[in-house]
């Protein structure tokens, strides 16, 4: 399987009339061959996180 230029953004509500865009994945490409596995690790360094 081959994926090219994958982008995924989410709109997150941050108040009554405000939204912010979260860029989860931005323009990545990859190829998986038979028997391979893809793992995705999320690291959050927001306020209050180490």
Secondary structure, DSSP 8 states (H G I E B T S, - for coil): -EEEEEEEEEEEE-SSS-EEEEEEEEEEEEE--TT-----------TT--
